[in-house]
Amino acid sequence: MMLILTGSTDIKLHKSAKPILTKSLKSENPEDFKQKRKNKNLSKLKKYKKRQSKKKHSSKQITNERKTKTSNETQEEALNYLRIWHEDYEKWKFKKLLQSWLIKNALDRKMVPSSEFRIFKQYIKGLVGCARQNLLNQCSKIMEEQTDGLETCTELVSRGDMLPDNIIGQQKSEYSTARKRAKKIFAVLSKTSDVQ
């Protein structure tokens, strides 16, 4: 048995019990106890705030690093991805982000030059699922805009608001690179859907 002396009374504990209080409660001032608890809570709060700020900083830093990758770097990476697929299929590895970038920018001549666009047309023959559907939707949207533009031109001529000579210029602008590419992509995808 263990005997603990706490001032005026003696408490007997079993030998396996460990004492909780080693000091007398009378000797501790309630104000000191409150101050200690307050200090402890403040230190916990400071630690919590520090952890949260580190988390915020690290997540902001990660997103900033992702954003710092310029569009030129992404473009080079995507075009290189396409070239590797074409030239050395054994070393090629599928990368969804780069495929998505290629699909998103396929109609833009500045982003996907003509030489890579030829490779892209071969690449999309193997597209399936959502990527294929997104590309089809993108192409059909561009082609619908073209037909809508031609219809408005003929309506304007019939009302006399536009001269027939201006239609030629309007039609040239309607047949931009994006529309030509959309038609080519649509043709490639419709051929491959017939085969499958």
Order of alpha helices (4+ residues) and beta strands (2+ residues): beta-beta-alpha-alpha-alpha-alpha-alpha-alpha-alpha
